[in-house]
């Protein structure tokens, strides 16, 4: 094989690897964001296992809540641990994503995917002591996810329009 043909093959092969990496990030981004959403809420929020929050929240994470104000990552984790998750024997909360009311909107810079804005509605259920679980309220949310290397991290979270169910 001529040297120029060999170099051309190497360039094409390197391009295919780069293209494959970009395709896998862009093709799978919706599934990955929804998987991360499930980890945060099905595992983190609903079961009070804070490990997904610790891993998926950016160090620059900011949480904006229409009832509780603003919190950074450490305050958010502390509030979860000492608030919602403090007494699982007497109080439990469960979040449910409302099907069909969730959208994922990609953010591009120079044609490359760098972030996703997730918007949706969720319901919150609560179980107090030995009473049956009941629907407690609804709310809207906006999450801003950023791609850091090959991992998605939640950098901003807005939780608003909370409506209590009487």
Backbone as a chain_set.jsonl record, in Angstrom:
{"seq": "XXXXXXXXXXXXXXXXXXXXXXXXXXXXXXXXXXXXXXXXXXXXXXXXXXXXXXXXXXXXXXXXXXXXXXXXXXXXXXXXXXXXXXXXXXXXXXXXXXXXXXXXXXXXXXXXXXXXXXXXXXXXXXXXXXXXXXXXXXXXXXXXXXXXXXXXXXXXXXXXXXXXXX", "coords": {"N": [[0.847, -1.173, 0.0], [0.543, 2.173, -0.841], [2.144, 4.979, 0.709], [0.612, 7.352, 0.836], [-1.984, 6.372, 0.466], [-2.225, 4.814, 2.741], [-2.107, 6.793, 4.749], [-4.417, 8.23, 4.084], [-6.352, 6.262, 4.634], [-5.999, 6.05, 7.419], [-6.795, 8.619, 8.211], [-9.491, 8.594, 7.388], [-10.424, 6.478, 9.016], [-9.984, 7.555, 11.595], [-11.732, 9.705, 11.421], [-14.143, 8.299, 11.229], [-14.282, 7.164, 13.776], [-14.516, 9.495, 15.361], [-16.91, 10.515, 14.277], [-18.638, 8.421, 14.957], [-18.569, 8.684, 17.766], [-19.755, 11.219, 18.071], [-22.251, 10.689, 16.92], [-23.286, 8.723, 18.673], [-23.587, 10.215, 21.01], [-25.423, 12.178, 20.166], [-27.564, 10.668, 19.174], [-28.387, 9.135, 21.334], [-29.056, 10.97, 23.288], [-31.626, 11.759, 24.181], [-32.67, 9.446, 25.4], [-30.741, 9.149, 27.403], [-31.066, 11.49, 28.958], [-33.671, 11.059, 29.914], [-33.236, 8.725, 31.35], [-31.521, 9.707, 33.324], [-33.286, 11.503, 34.551], [-35.069, 9.67, 35.635], [-33.342, 8.346, 37.431], [-32.762, 10.458, 39.205], [-35.301, 10.981, 40.288], [-36.935, 8.549, 40.606], [-35.157, 6.966, 42.037], [-33.516, 8.753, 43.64], [-35.266, 10.9, 44.725], [-37.771, 9.556, 45.307], [-36.986, 7.29, 46.783], [-35.227, 8.291, 48.556], [-32.485, 7.96, 48.219], [-29.653, 9.46, 47.976], [-27.455, 9.305, 46.322], [-27.66, 9.361, 43.392], [-28.239, 12.123, 43.028], [-25.907, 13.299, 44.044], [-24.071, 12.484, 42.137], [-25.133, 13.288, 39.621], [-25.738, 16.007, 39.751], [-24.34, 19.049, 38.847], [-21.346, 20.646, 40.053], [-21.778, 23.319, 40.016], [-24.473, 23.519, 40.342], [-27.73, 24.947, 40.574], [-30.744, 25.446, 42.255], [-33.985, 26.503, 41.856], [-36.826, 27.306, 43.526], [-40.274, 27.843, 43.762], [-41.457, 28.072, 46.245], [-39.538, 27.585, 48.176], [-37.206, 29.032, 47.669], [-33.774, 29.687, 46.664], [-31.169, 27.341, 46.09], [-27.887, 25.999, 46.283], [-25.823, 23.194, 45.279], [-24.846, 21.811, 47.645], [-26.521, 22.812, 49.71], [-28.991, 22.036, 48.697], [-28.735, 19.192, 48.76], [-28.409, 18.836, 51.532], [-30.864, 19.884, 52.438], [-32.604, 17.979, 51.335], [-31.774, 15.639, 52.68], [-32.174, 16.339, 55.406], [-34.757, 17.194, 55.421], [-37.128, 16.341, 53.469], [-36.305, 13.621, 53.438], [-35.848, 12.977, 56.06], [-37.481, 11.603, 57.941], [-38.431, 8.827, 57.104], [-40.084, 6.803, 58.088], [-42.366, 8.011, 59.005], [-43.125, 9.87, 57.091], [-43.361, 10.02, 53.612], [-42.564, 10.97, 50.294], [-43.476, 10.951, 46.878], [-42.591, 11.308, 43.523], [-44.076, 11.66, 40.354], [-43.7, 11.602, 36.964], [-45.625, 13.306, 34.597], [-47.028, 11.682, 31.998], [-46.631, 12.416, 28.547], [-46.411, 15.106, 28.956], [-43.889, 16.192, 28.852], [-40.999, 17.645, 27.589], [-38.072, 17.646, 25.558], [-35.487, 19.665, 24.682], [-32.97, 20.336, 22.49], [-29.753, 21.952, 22.809], [-27.491, 23.68, 20.847], [-24.142, 24.466, 19.898], [-22.269, 25.906, 17.486], [-23.128, 23.828, 15.813], [-22.804, 21.574, 17.379], [-24.065, 19.459, 19.859], [-24.565, 20.575, 23.12], [-26.121, 20.876, 25.329], [-29.313, 20.373, 27.014], [-32.643, 21.398, 27.363], [-35.038, 20.506, 29.55], [-38.454, 20.289, 29.938], [-41.373, 19.999, 31.918], [-44.214, 18.423, 33.561], [-45.115, 17.374, 36.81], [-46.476, 15.121, 39.26], [-47.03, 14.958, 42.751], [-47.054, 12.664, 45.331], [-47.992, 11.733, 48.652], [-47.289, 9.965, 51.657], [-48.358, 9.665, 54.792], [-47.442, 8.608, 57.881], [-49.245, 5.76, 58.722], [-51.255, 6.024, 56.911], [-53.011, 5.723, 53.751], [-51.301, 6.291, 50.611], [-51.582, 9.46, 49.003], [-52.566, 11.781, 46.431], [-50.848, 14.74, 46.488], [-50.08, 17.113, 45.251], [-49.264, 19.153, 42.347], [-46.834, 20.247, 39.935], [-44.75, 22.308, 37.841], [-41.716, 22.012, 35.936], [-38.386, 22.954, 34.952], [-35.457, 21.803, 33.635], [-32.009, 22.233, 33.133], [-29.669, 20.631, 31.371], [-26.24, 19.873, 30.967], [-23.726, 18.743, 28.753], [-20.953, 17.15, 29.803], [-18.01, 16.155, 28.87], [-18.622, 12.898, 28.262], [-20.787, 12.681, 29.848], [-23.962, 13.612, 31.201], [-24.921, 16.4, 33.074], [-26.913, 17.924, 35.55], [-27.415, 21.294, 35.695], [-29.044, 23.491, 36.23], [-32.142, 23.881, 37.881], [-35.533, 24.443, 37.874], [-38.339, 24.706, 39.786], [-41.68, 25.094, 39.88], [-44.95, 26.739, 39.981], [-46.434, 25.258, 41.816], [-49.149, 23.405, 42.885], [-51.371, 22.693, 45.338], [-53.256, 19.803, 46.236], [-56.36, 19.51, 47.517]], "CA": [[0.0, 0.0, 0.0], [1.313, 3.408, -0.902], [2.131, 5.769, 1.939], [-0.499, 8.302, 0.787], [-3.21, 5.592, 0.665], [-2.231, 4.432, 4.154], [-2.461, 7.998, 5.514], [-5.818, 8.498, 3.802], [-7.123, 5.276, 5.404], [-5.927, 6.451, 8.826], [-7.631, 9.812, 8.383], [-10.885, 8.146, 7.302], [-10.718, 5.685, 10.203], [-10.078, 8.488, 12.725], [-12.981, 10.438, 11.226], [-15.262, 7.415, 11.559], [-14.341, 7.059, 15.242], [-15.056, 10.765, 15.852], [-18.3, 10.566, 13.858], [-19.371, 7.471, 15.79], [-18.701, 9.262, 19.107], [-20.75, 12.273, 17.993], [-23.556, 10.091, 16.66], [-23.809, 8.06, 19.864], [-24.017, 11.252, 21.949], [-26.616, 12.86, 19.688], [-28.667, 9.729, 19.0], [-28.827, 8.619, 22.619], [-29.199, 12.004, 24.302], [-32.973, 11.755, 24.771], [-32.751, 8.299, 26.317], [-29.874, 9.398, 28.559], [-31.698, 12.502, 29.818], [-34.805, 10.439, 30.608], [-32.658, 7.801, 32.331], [-31.057, 10.532, 34.437], [-34.489, 11.975, 35.235], [-35.56, 8.539, 36.431], [-32.419, 8.139, 38.548], [-32.956, 11.525, 40.186], [-36.591, 10.951, 40.971], [-37.355, 7.213, 41.035], [-34.202, 6.487, 43.035], [-33.124, 9.816, 44.563], [-36.384, 11.557, 45.411], [-38.783, 8.624, 45.816], [-36.417, 6.34, 47.748], [-34.283, 9.04, 49.413], [-31.111, 7.52, 47.993], [-29.123, 10.707, 47.427], [-26.29, 9.086, 45.458], [-27.818, 9.912, 42.034], [-28.117, 13.577, 43.079], [-24.498, 13.632, 44.23], [-23.348, 12.197, 40.898], [-25.688, 13.943, 38.433], [-25.803, 17.456, 39.894], [-23.085, 19.758, 38.611], [-20.85, 21.392, 41.218], [-22.358, 24.658, 39.872], [-25.927, 23.346, 40.352], [-28.597, 25.903, 41.255], [-32.132, 25.007, 42.32], [-34.899, 27.609, 42.082], [-38.118, 26.744, 43.937], [-41.202, 28.95, 43.98], [-41.866, 28.12, 47.655], [-38.404, 27.448, 49.088], [-36.071, 29.884, 47.346], [-32.641, 29.249, 45.85], [-30.191, 26.497, 46.789], [-26.791, 25.385, 45.544], [-25.777, 21.732, 45.395], [-24.706, 21.333, 49.026], [-27.746, 23.145, 50.452], [-30.044, 21.166, 48.163], [-28.533, 17.847, 49.317], [-28.684, 18.925, 52.964], [-32.316, 20.043, 52.596], [-33.222, 16.674, 51.051], [-31.426, 14.71, 53.76], [-32.729, 16.76, 56.691], [-36.154, 17.581, 55.255], [-37.946, 15.314, 52.83], [-35.843, 12.263, 53.73], [-35.451, 12.882, 57.474], [-38.3, 10.665, 58.723], [-39.135, 7.97, 56.144], [-41.084, 5.957, 58.752], [-43.597, 8.764, 59.24], [-43.493, 10.671, 55.93], [-42.697, 9.711, 52.347], [-43.085, 11.663, 49.133], [-43.16, 10.268, 45.622], [-42.799, 12.122, 42.332], [-44.461, 10.926, 39.149], [-43.67, 12.419, 35.758], [-46.882, 13.21, 33.863], [-46.781, 11.209, 30.627], [-47.087, 13.288, 27.477], [-46.242, 16.515, 29.344], [-42.458, 16.349, 29.032], [-40.324, 17.914, 26.316], [-36.616, 17.748, 25.583], [-35.113, 20.625, 23.651], [-31.505, 20.366, 22.409], [-29.013, 23.206, 22.68], [-26.32, 23.471, 19.997], [-23.157, 25.529, 19.709], [-21.504, 25.579, 16.272], [-23.592, 22.555, 15.279], [-22.571, 20.454, 18.302], [-24.953, 19.386, 21.023], [-23.871, 20.813, 24.385], [-27.06, 20.912, 26.443], [-30.719, 20.055, 26.785], [-33.621, 21.977, 28.273], [-36.145, 19.573, 29.791], [-39.614, 20.937, 30.545], [-42.409, 19.02, 32.165], [-45.15, 18.491, 34.677], [-45.089, 16.179, 37.649], [-47.399, 14.992, 40.398], [-46.396, 14.514, 43.986], [-47.889, 11.889, 46.237], [-47.393, 11.623, 49.972], [-47.776, 8.936, 52.583], [-48.111, 10.133, 56.154], [-47.546, 7.505, 58.837], [-49.837, 4.525, 58.201], [-52.356, 6.357, 56.014], [-52.717, 5.392, 52.348], [-50.701, 7.336, 49.8], [-52.568, 10.319, 48.341], [-52.057, 12.839, 45.578], [-50.685, 15.936, 47.315], [-49.943, 18.318, 44.464], [-48.656, 19.129, 41.021], [-45.91, 21.356, 39.683], [-44.022, 22.331, 36.581], [-40.274, 22.104, 36.14], [-37.463, 23.127, 33.842], [-34.103, 21.372, 33.972], [-30.996, 22.505, 32.132], [-28.626, 19.606, 31.405], [-25.066, 20.159, 30.142], [-22.883, 17.607, 28.426], [-19.577, 17.316, 30.313], [-17.359, 14.968, 28.327], [-19.683, 12.013, 27.769], [-21.801, 12.601, 30.906], [-24.904, 14.708, 31.334], [-25.06, 16.889, 34.434], [-27.954, 18.923, 35.758], [-26.787, 22.512, 36.195], [-30.1, 24.372, 36.736], [-33.448, 23.255, 38.054], [-36.582, 25.377, 38.258], [-39.544, 23.985, 40.207], [-42.601, 26.218, 40.057], [-46.386, 26.53, 39.756], [-46.905, 24.197, 42.719], [-50.576, 23.459, 43.191], [-51.754, 21.691, 46.327], [-54.534, 19.118, 46.026], [-57.065, 19.455, 48.817]], "C": [[0.892, 1.235, 0.0], [1.144, 4.183, 0.396], [0.942, 6.724, 1.949], [-1.838, 7.583, 0.987], [-3.35, 5.196, 2.129], [-2.661, 5.617, 5.025], [-3.928, 8.341, 5.313], [-6.72, 7.54, 4.589], [-7.136, 5.633, 6.888], [-6.821, 7.644, 9.111], [-9.109, 9.424, 8.353], [-11.294, 7.362, 8.54], [-10.882, 6.586, 11.422], [-11.369, 9.291, 12.628], [-14.192, 9.6, 11.57], [-15.406, 7.269, 13.07], [-14.961, 8.325, 15.814], [-16.533, 10.878, 15.507], [-19.139, 9.627, 14.698], [-19.596, 8.033, 17.186], [-19.76, 10.359, 19.101], [-22.14, 11.704, 17.768], [-24.111, 9.462, 17.926], [-24.279, 9.08, 20.892], [-25.318, 11.873, 21.472], [-27.798, 11.921, 19.525], [-29.248, 9.323, 20.352], [-29.153, 9.698, 23.643], [-30.58, 12.007, 24.938], [-33.123, 10.621, 25.779], [-31.908, 8.542, 27.565], [-30.483, 10.433, 29.506], [-32.862, 11.872, 30.59], [-34.333, 9.407, 31.639], [-32.185, 8.581, 33.558], [-32.225, 11.097, 35.239], [-35.028, 10.879, 36.151], [-34.653, 8.268, 37.627], [-32.625, 9.2, 39.623], [-34.242, 11.35, 40.975], [-37.01, 9.565, 41.448], [-36.441, 6.669, 42.13], [-33.948, 7.566, 44.082], [-34.272, 10.37, 45.379], [-37.315, 10.537, 46.063], [-38.256, 7.673, 46.884], [-35.446, 6.994, 48.732], [-32.882, 8.448, 49.374], [-30.442, 8.684, 47.269], [-27.928, 10.527, 46.498], [-26.493, 9.577, 44.025], [-27.71, 11.437, 42.0], [-26.649, 13.982, 43.188], [-23.72, 13.485, 42.928], [-23.829, 13.05, 39.717], [-25.792, 15.461, 38.538], [-24.409, 18.043, 39.679], [-22.643, 20.431, 39.911], [-21.409, 22.81, 41.211], [-23.886, 24.636, 39.913], [-26.616, 24.454, 41.14], [-30.028, 25.429, 41.125], [-32.991, 26.205, 42.69], [-36.29, 27.032, 42.338], [-39.051, 27.895, 44.285], [-41.686, 29.069, 45.424], [-40.668, 28.171, 48.597], [-37.186, 28.28, 48.76], [-34.999, 29.198, 46.514], [-31.698, 28.408, 46.702], [-29.124, 26.038, 45.808], [-26.793, 23.89, 45.826], [-25.742, 21.27, 46.85], [-25.946, 21.628, 49.861], [-28.897, 22.249, 49.997], [-29.935, 19.767, 48.769], [-28.837, 17.82, 50.813], [-30.181, 19.048, 53.23], [-33.047, 18.725, 52.332], [-33.008, 15.724, 52.228], [-32.143, 15.055, 55.064], [-34.193, 17.182, 56.625], [-36.981, 16.408, 54.759], [-37.582, 13.897, 53.264], [-35.511, 12.031, 55.211], [-36.208, 11.81, 58.246], [-39.098, 9.737, 57.808], [-40.176, 7.047, 56.789], [-42.407, 6.679, 58.947], [-44.043, 9.611, 58.053], [-42.671, 10.23, 54.726], [-43.373, 10.487, 51.234], [-42.638, 10.908, 47.891], [-43.51, 11.192, 44.465], [-43.13, 11.214, 41.161], [-44.459, 11.914, 37.985], [-44.986, 12.219, 35.012], [-46.568, 12.86, 32.41], [-47.364, 12.188, 29.612], [-46.925, 14.768, 27.782], [-44.767, 16.813, 29.62], [-41.846, 16.633, 27.667], [-38.83, 18.068, 26.55], [-36.199, 18.592, 24.397], [-33.597, 20.763, 23.604], [-30.959, 21.781, 22.28], [-27.735, 22.912, 21.896], [-25.426, 24.708, 19.999], [-22.286, 25.094, 18.536], [-21.861, 24.184, 15.75], [-23.383, 21.362, 16.197], [-23.488, 20.566, 19.51], [-24.142, 19.61, 22.298], [-24.819, 20.79, 25.584], [-28.465, 20.55, 26.019], [-31.55, 20.799, 27.822], [-34.784, 20.991, 28.348], [-37.255, 20.351, 30.495], [-40.674, 19.885, 30.786], [-43.298, 19.346, 33.341], [-44.966, 17.229, 35.497], [-46.129, 16.292, 38.757], [-46.595, 14.523, 41.594], [-47.425, 13.824, 44.862], [-47.207, 11.875, 47.594], [-48.079, 10.538, 50.786], [-47.365, 9.393, 53.972], [-48.469, 9.008, 57.116], [-48.197, 6.297, 58.178], [-51.035, 4.783, 57.28], [-51.999, 5.947, 54.585], [-52.084, 6.59, 51.63], [-51.813, 8.135, 49.124], [-51.857, 11.334, 47.463], [-52.01, 14.125, 46.393], [-50.594, 17.213, 46.49], [-49.332, 18.076, 43.104], [-47.706, 20.31, 40.905], [-45.337, 21.232, 38.283], [-42.538, 22.411, 36.898], [-39.566, 22.366, 34.822], [-36.099, 22.7, 34.357], [-33.185, 21.739, 32.813], [-29.859, 21.514, 32.359], [-27.482, 20.033, 30.498], [-24.261, 18.889, 29.949], [-21.457, 17.922, 28.856], [-18.813, 16.06, 29.917], [-18.432, 14.087, 27.716], [-20.813, 11.871, 28.785], [-22.691, 13.835, 30.899], [-24.995, 15.087, 32.8], [-26.132, 17.957, 34.472], [-27.309, 20.155, 36.386], [-27.81, 23.487, 36.766], [-31.4, 23.588, 36.821], [-34.421, 24.317, 38.564], [-37.834, 24.552, 38.574], [-40.562, 25.054, 40.607], [-44.039, 25.808, 39.746], [-46.892, 25.345, 40.572], [-48.365, 24.425, 43.061], [-50.908, 22.323, 44.154], [-53.105, 21.082, 45.949], [-55.192, 18.979, 47.401], [-57.88, 18.183, 48.934]], "O": [[1.866, 1.319, 0.748], [0.133, 4.057, 1.087], [0.313, 6.889, 2.994], [-2.738, 8.135, 1.619], [-4.444, 5.233, 2.692], [-3.48, 5.461, 5.931], [-4.615, 8.705, 6.267], [-7.735, 7.96, 5.145], [-8.174, 5.527, 7.541], [-7.52, 7.682, 10.124], [-9.888, 9.872, 9.194], [-12.392, 7.558, 9.061], [-11.818, 6.404, 12.201], [-12.027, 9.532, 13.64], [-15.162, 10.106, 12.135], [-16.522, 7.252, 13.589], [-15.844, 8.242, 16.668], [-17.332, 11.292, 16.347], [-20.24, 9.988, 15.113], [-20.684, 7.886, 17.743], [-20.579, 10.431, 20.018], [-23.108, 12.183, 18.359], [-25.29, 9.642, 18.232], [-25.271, 8.842, 21.581], [-26.23, 12.081, 22.272], [-28.939, 12.342, 19.72], [-30.463, 9.184, 20.494], [-29.498, 9.367, 24.778], [-30.691, 12.242, 26.141], [-33.642, 10.819, 26.878], [-32.317, 8.179, 28.668], [-30.422, 10.267, 30.724], [-33.02, 12.124, 31.784], [-34.965, 9.238, 32.682], [-32.419, 8.166, 34.693], [-32.163, 11.163, 36.466], [-35.396, 11.136, 37.297], [-35.141, 7.989, 38.722], [-32.659, 8.884, 40.813], [-34.267, 11.55, 42.19], [-37.408, 9.421, 42.603], [-36.903, 5.988, 43.045], [-34.139, 7.33, 45.275], [-34.243, 10.311, 46.609], [-37.615, 10.648, 47.252], [-38.995, 7.289, 47.791], [-34.913, 6.336, 49.625], [-32.177, 8.437, 50.383], [-30.65, 8.867, 46.069], [-27.436, 11.507, 45.939], [-25.568, 10.17, 43.469], [-27.154, 11.994, 41.053], [-26.202, 14.902, 42.503], [-22.814, 14.271, 42.649], [-23.017, 13.486, 38.902], [-25.922, 16.139, 37.518], [-23.429, 17.582, 40.264], [-23.471, 20.747, 40.765], [-21.51, 23.442, 42.262], [-24.527, 25.626, 39.559], [-26.164, 24.851, 42.214], [-30.479, 25.058, 40.041], [-32.76, 26.85, 43.713], [-36.86, 26.357, 41.482], [-38.671, 28.812, 45.013], [-42.274, 30.088, 45.785], [-40.759, 28.732, 49.689], [-36.209, 28.244, 49.506], [-35.272, 28.261, 45.764], [-31.455, 28.71, 47.87], [-29.415, 25.729, 44.652], [-27.667, 23.385, 46.53], [-26.539, 20.416, 47.241], [-26.379, 20.78, 50.641], [-29.679, 21.766, 50.815], [-30.931, 19.215, 49.238], [-29.458, 16.876, 51.302], [-30.711, 18.401, 54.134], [-34.004, 18.397, 53.032], [-33.947, 15.088, 52.706], [-32.658, 14.17, 55.746], [-34.801, 17.491, 57.65], [-37.467, 15.592, 55.542], [-38.467, 13.06, 53.439], [-34.951, 10.993, 55.564], [-35.631, 11.167, 59.124], [-40.323, 9.848, 57.742], [-41.067, 6.557, 56.095], [-43.456, 6.041, 59.044], [-45.199, 10.03, 57.994], [-41.451, 10.086, 54.806], [-44.593, 10.647, 51.224], [-41.564, 10.306, 47.861], [-44.589, 11.784, 44.432], [-42.544, 10.143, 40.996], [-45.14, 12.938, 38.028], [-45.418, 11.083, 34.814], [-45.933, 13.631, 31.691], [-48.458, 12.718, 29.803], [-47.266, 15.607, 26.948], [-44.441, 17.594, 30.514], [-42.144, 15.938, 26.696], [-38.387, 18.552, 27.592], [-36.517, 18.276, 23.251], [-32.991, 21.248, 24.559], [-31.6, 22.675, 21.727], [-26.985, 21.999, 22.243], [-25.901, 25.84, 20.09], [-21.644, 24.045, 18.585], [-20.985, 23.447, 15.296], [-23.747, 20.243, 15.837], [-23.653, 21.637, 20.094], [-23.149, 18.922, 22.534], [-24.371, 20.696, 26.727], [-28.769, 20.434, 24.831], [-31.21, 20.83, 29.005], [-35.426, 20.686, 27.343], [-37.023, 20.99, 31.521], [-40.863, 18.984, 29.969], [-43.162, 20.371, 34.008], [-44.697, 16.154, 34.96], [-46.583, 17.374, 39.127], [-45.614, 13.791, 41.464], [-48.518, 14.339, 45.097], [-45.985, 11.992, 47.68], [-49.264, 10.246, 50.622], [-46.179, 9.495, 54.284], [-49.601, 8.527, 57.168], [-47.713, 5.851, 57.138], [-51.747, 3.847, 56.915], [-50.821, 5.835, 54.247], [-52.307, 7.743, 51.998], [-52.84, 7.586, 48.726], [-50.708, 11.701, 47.71], [-53.031, 14.552, 46.931], [-50.983, 18.282, 46.96], [-48.939, 16.962, 42.757], [-47.775, 21.256, 41.69], [-45.433, 20.188, 37.638], [-42.147, 22.824, 37.99], [-40.066, 22.052, 33.742], [-35.639, 23.181, 35.393], [-33.548, 21.572, 31.649], [-29.18, 21.543, 33.385], [-27.716, 20.504, 29.385], [-24.13, 18.07, 30.858], [-20.832, 18.847, 28.337], [-18.953, 15.018, 30.556], [-19.086, 14.485, 26.753], [-21.701, 11.037, 28.61], [-22.24, 14.948, 30.629], [-25.129, 14.224, 33.667], [-26.252, 18.781, 33.564], [-26.728, 20.078, 37.469], [-27.493, 24.237, 37.689], [-31.715, 22.759, 35.967], [-34.159, 24.997, 39.556], [-38.322, 23.798, 37.732], [-40.339, 25.819, 41.546], [-44.306, 24.688, 39.309], [-47.677, 24.532, 40.085], [-48.757, 25.515, 43.478], [-50.747, 21.147, 43.829], [-53.979, 21.763, 45.412], [-54.622, 18.393, 48.321], [-58.537, 17.962, 49.952]]}, "num_chains": 1, "name": "protein.A"}
